Amino acid sequence: MNGYNFKNKTHSFMEIQHNISLKKYNTFGIEAKAKQFAAVHSADELKVILEENKENKKFILGGGSNMLLTKDIDALVIHIDLKGKKIIEENEDFVWVESQAGENWHELVIWTIDQNFGGLENMSLIPGNVGTTPVQNIGAYGTEIKDTFVSCEAMGIENQETKTFVKADCHFGYRESIFKNEAKNQYVITSVVFRLTKRNHKINISYGDITAELAKNDITNPSLKDVSNAVIAIRQSKLPDPKELGNSGSFFKNPILLKSDFEKIHQQFPEMKYYEVSETQVKVPAGWLIEQAGFKGKRFGDAGIHKNQALVLVNYGNATGQEILNVSKSIQETIFKTFGIHIEAEVNVI
């Protein structure tokens, strides 16, 4: 393991490691190696390592929860490990919370609920770190990051300049943002600010699963904690714990179709489930399509589809990223042949 001392002596010694396993840094538990690896714990450290490695290829790594590694990373992997959260502003109705990018998402959600701050409870137990949540515009059970997002600080990878992105700058869509499109691989998010409610919480229990879980526990007037507990119970019943079974949560996006196209497909498959998104679009549950195509619970060596949730691809132990990718492609091809619908991967394939 070789050390690397930065030329800028005002900064503490930082070590770049070589040929490091990334197995514990990705929730799929895929064995892949980083040619070089360094963890940064502050924006200053991030700035230095970017400045001192301008000529090197770089790969930014957060919580590793939304990626599938299919090969070794022939680059300097920079692990964003910035910690800390604080209240930066508040009034009688709202509180503005700033979280550093390396904070665990679920732990932040639970912290906000413990303070009786509302807005994130429906997104309990989503794996990953705070810094990557705006990239995907993560969401669950009727809420998305964009609903509470105020801004994020991001550092330019090429020029190390800090830029603030407000909500309008981020071009949020369904599992989409500027960071996945126009600004892809250009910035590292270092912190995120959320505006949360202190009173008059907007409790969202519009999803039937949440309603059923609350009813099961005889809860008619749910608190933030009740909603969070319901979401956790639902997710635990459907989704495997990455610590026990490698996975990245939902592998595919739910396809959004024009109503005119959907109506033709629906005539052929009248039992197909769907949700109206707008006057012109409907969303079809990808999990339903995958289950109907017979993939739920199937196993191909150590790669497979989870028995309780067809949207989740899993690593039973020693699957390679390529093996999991091959399973995903087989699913996509079968869905298209069967239903004429293309389903996109939500997970970033590396």
HUDAMO-V714506 format. One record per pair of residues at least 12 apart in sequence whose ideal C-beta (glycine too) atoms are under 7 Angstrom apart, sorted by sequence separation. I is the first residue (numbers start at 1). J is the second residue. D is the distance in Angstrom with one decimal. If there is no record, write none. Layout:
I,J,D / I,J,D
This chain:
3,15,4.9 / 4,16,4.0 / 21,33,5.9 / 22,34,5.6 / 85,97,6.4 / 86,98,5.7 / 109,121,6.8 / 126,138,5.7 / 133,145,5.1 / 214,226,6.5 / 262,274,6.5 / 272,284,6.5 / 273,285,5.4 / 303,315,6.5 / 304,316,6.1 / 20,33,6.5 / 85,98,6.8 / 151,164,5.4 / 152,165,5.3 / 302,315,6.2 / 19,33,5.6 / 20,34,4.8 / 59,73,5.1 / 85,99,4.3 / 109,123,6.2 / 126,140,6.1 / 151,165,6.2 / 296,310,4.1 / 302,316,4.4 / 313,327,6.1 / 85,100,6.8 / 97,112,6.5 / 109,124,5.2 / 123,138,6.5 / 134,149,6.3 / 151,166,4.8 / 273,288,5.0 / 290,305,6.9 / 295,310,6.2 / 302,317,5.0 / 313,328,6.1 / 1,17,5.4 / 2,18,5.5 / 19,35,6.9 / 59,75,4.4 / 61,77,5.3 / 84,100,4.5 / 123,139,6.7 / 214,230,5.5 / 302,318,4.9 / 303,319,4.0 / 1,18,6.8 / 20,37,4.0 / 57,74,6.9 / 58,75,5.8 / 61,78,6.7 / 83,100,5.5 / 123,140,5.0 / 150,167,6.8 / 205,222,6.4 / 210,227,6.7 / 213,230,4.0 / 299,316,6.8 / 302,319,3.8 / 328,345,6.2 / 18,36,5.8 / 57,75,3.8 / 58,76,5.1 / 59,77,4.8 / 60,78,5.5 / 61,79,4.8 / 62,80,5.3 / 82,100,4.0 / 85,103,5.9 / 106,124,6.3 / 122,140,5.7 / 134,152,5.4 / 149,167,5.4 / 301,319,6.5 / 56,75,7.0 / 57,76,6.8 / 61,80,6.8 / 82,101,5.0 / 83,102,5.3 / 106,125,5.4 / 122,141,4.3 / 203,222,5.9 / 291,310,4.3 / 16,36,5.2 / 17,37,4.7 / 56,76,4.8 / 58,78,6.0 / 60,80,6.5 / 82,102,4.3 / 83,103,6.1 / 97,117,6.8 / 106,126,6.7 / 122,142,6.1 / 123,143,6.1 / 210,230,5.0 / 213,233,5.6 / 262,282,4.9 / 290,310,3.9 / 303,323,4.3 / 16,37,7.0 / 80,101,5.1 / 81,102,4.4 / 105,126,5.7 / 122,143,4.2 / 146,167,6.5 / 210,231,6.6 / 213,234,5.8 / 256,277,5.8 / 259,280,5.7 / 290,311,6.7 / 303,324,4.6 / 16,38,4.8 / 80,102,5.4 / 95,117,5.5 / 108,130,5.8 / 205,227,6.5 / 258,280,6.2 / 259,281,6.5 / 287,309,6.4 / 301,323,6.2 / 15,38,6.9 / 53,76,5.5 / 85,108,6.3 / 105,128,5.2 / 201,224,6.1 / 258,281,6.2 / 259,282,5.8 / 287,310,4.5 / 14,38,6.4 / 105,129,6.1 / 203,227,6.1 / 257,281,6.7 / 287,311,4.2 / 303,327,4.9 / 325,349,6.1 / 104,129,6.1 / 105,130,5.6 / 209,234,5.0 / 256,281,5.4 / 257,282,5.8 / 286,311,5.9 / 85,111,6.7 / 103,129,6.4 / 146,172,4.1 / 102,129,5.7 / 103,130,4.6 / 256,283,5.1 / 257,284,6.4 / 300,327,5.5 / 101,129,6.4 / 105,133,6.1 / 119,147,6.7 / 120,148,6.4 / 49,78,6.1 / 101,130,5.7 / 102,131,6.6 / 119,148,4.1 / 157,186,6.0 / 254,283,5.0 / 255,284,5.3 / 101,131,2.7 / 156,186,6.6 / 157,187,6.6 / 254,284,6.4 / 14,45,6.3 / 99,130,4.6 / 156,187,5.9 / 157,188,6.3 / 254,285,5.6 / 255,286,6.3 / 155,187,6.5 / 254,286,4.9 / 11,44,6.9 / 154,187,3.9 / 155,188,5.0 / 253,286,6.7 / 154,188,6.3 / 252,286,4.4 / 14,49,6.7 / 137,172,4.6 / 154,189,4.8 / 155,190,5.8 / 25,61,6.1 / 134,170,6.0 / 137,173,6.8 / 154,190,6.5 / 295,331,5.6 / 11,48,5.0 / 27,64,5.7 / 32,69,4.1 / 152,189,5.1 / 153,190,5.0 / 26,64,3.8 / 27,65,4.7 / 35,73,6.4 / 38,76,6.8 / 40,78,6.1 / 137,175,6.0 / 153,191,4.7 / 25,64,4.7 / 30,69,4.6 / 32,71,6.6 / 33,72,4.5 / 34,73,4.8 / 35,74,5.1 / 43,82,6.9 / 62,101,6.9 / 136,175,5.4 / 137,176,6.1 / 152,191,6.6 / 8,48,5.9 / 28,68,6.0 / 32,72,5.3 / 35,75,6.2 / 36,76,4.3 / 37,77,4.7 / 38,78,5.8 / 39,79,4.2 / 40,80,6.4 / 41,81,5.3 / 42,82,6.3 / 137,177,5.2 / 152,192,4.5 / 26,67,6.1 / 32,73,6.6 / 36,77,6.7 / 40,81,6.4 / 41,82,6.3 / 290,331,5.8 / 293,334,4.9 / 6,48,5.7 / 37,79,6.9 / 39,81,4.8 / 135,177,5.7 / 151,193,5.0 / 293,335,5.8 / 26,69,5.7 / 34,77,3.9 / 134,177,5.7 / 150,193,4.3 / 135,179,4.3 / 150,194,6.3 / 7,52,6.6 / 134,179,6.5 / 135,180,6.0 / 149,194,6.3 / 150,195,5.0 / 290,335,6.9 / 293,338,5.5 / 6,52,5.3 / 148,194,4.5 / 289,335,5.2 / 22,69,6.4 / 148,195,5.8 / 148,196,6.0 / 289,339,6.0 / 22,73,7.0 / 80,131,5.6 / 289,341,6.5 / 25,79,6.7 / 96,150,6.3 / 289,343,6.7 / 134,189,6.4 / 284,341,6.6 / 286,343,4.9 / 131,189,4.4 / 134,192,6.2 / 133,192,6.7 / 247,306,7.0 / 252,311,5.9 / 16,76,7.0 / 251,311,6.2 / 131,192,6.9 / 143,204,5.9 / 250,311,4.5 / 251,312,6.4 / 65,127,4.0 / 66,128,6.2 / 130,192,5.5 / 142,204,4.8 / 250,312,6.6 / 251,313,4.5 / 65,128,3.5 / 249,312,6.6 / 63,127,6.8 / 142,206,5.0 / 63,128,4.0 / 142,207,5.7 / 247,312,5.3 / 62,128,6.8 / 63,129,3.6 / 66,132,6.4 / 141,207,4.7 / 240,306,5.9 / 247,313,6.6 / 62,129,4.7 / 247,314,4.7 / 246,314,6.3 / 247,315,6.9 / 62,131,5.1 / 63,132,6.3 / 141,210,5.9 / 245,314,5.3 / 246,315,3.3 / 62,132,4.3 / 66,136,6.1 / 238,308,5.0 / 239,309,5.8 / 269,339,6.6 / 237,308,6.9 / 238,309,4.4 / 240,312,6.8 / 239,312,6.0 / 240,314,6.2 / 265,339,6.2 / 119,194,6.7 / 265,340,6.0 / 120,196,6.9 / 265,341,6.8 / 119,196,4.3 / 251,328,6.1 / 118,196,5.9 / 119,197,5.9 / 175,253,5.5 / 117,196,4.0 / 118,197,4.1 / 117,197,6.9 / 117,198,6.5 / 122,204,5.7 / 174,256,6.5 / 118,201,3.6 / 112,196,5.9 / 118,202,6.9 / 257,341,7.0 / 255,341,5.4 / 255,342,6.7 / 101,189,5.4 / 255,343,5.3 / 101,190,5.2 / 101,191,6.0 / 141,231,5.9 / 253,343,6.9 / 100,191,5.2 / 140,231,6.9 / 252,343,4.8 / 253,344,4.9 / 99,191,6.5 / 252,344,6.6 / 98,191,5.7 / 99,192,5.6 / 252,345,6.0 / 253,346,4.7 / 251,345,6.3 / 252,346,5.8 / 98,193,4.8 / 251,346,6.3 / 250,346,5.6 / 251,347,5.3 / 96,193,5.8 / 97,194,5.2 / 58,157,6.5 / 96,195,5.5 / 97,196,6.1 / 248,347,4.9 / 27,127,5.6 / 94,195,5.4 / 95,196,5.4 / 94,196,6.8 / 94,197,6.2 / 95,198,5.5 / 121,224,4.8 / 93,197,6.7 / 94,198,6.2 / 124,228,4.4 / 88,193,6.8 / 93,198,5.9 / 122,227,6.4 / 92,198,7.0 / 93,199,6.2 / 118,224,5.2 / 121,227,4.6 / 125,231,6.6 / 50,157,6.1 / 93,200,6.8 / 121,228,4.3 / 124,231,4.6 / 125,232,5.0 / 47,155,6.6 / 80,188,6.4 / 82,190,6.0 / 90,198,6.9 / 116,224,6.7 / 124,232,5.2 / 46,155,6.0 / 51,160,5.7 / 122,231,5.9 / 50,160,5.2 / 125,235,4.6 / 113,224,5.0 / 43,155,6.6 / 113,225,5.5 / 47,160,4.8 / 113,228,5.4 / 127,242,5.9 / 109,228,7.0 / 127,249,5.8 / 126,249,6.9 / 60,188,5.3 / 46,188,6.3 / 46,190,6.8 / 43,190,5.0 / 175,346,5.6 / 68,248,6.6 / 66,248,5.9 / 65,248,6.1 / 65,249,6.9 / 27,242,3.9 / 29,246,3.4 / 28,246,4.5 / 27,246,6.7 / 28,247,6.4 / 27,247,6.5 / 28,248,5.5 / 27,248,5.5 / 70,321,3.7 / 69,321,4.7 / 70,322,4.9 / 68,321,5.1 / 70,325,5.5 / 68,324,5.9 / 68,325,6.3 / 68,347,5.2 / 70,349,6.3 / 67,347,6.4 / 70,350,6.3 / 66,347,5.7 / 67,348,4.6 / 68,349,5.0 / 69,350,5.1 / 66,348,5.9 / 68,350,6.6 / 67,350,5.5 / 30,315,6.7 / 29,315,5.4 / 28,315,5.2 / 32,321,6.8 / 30,320,6.9 / 30,321,4.7 / 28,324,6.9
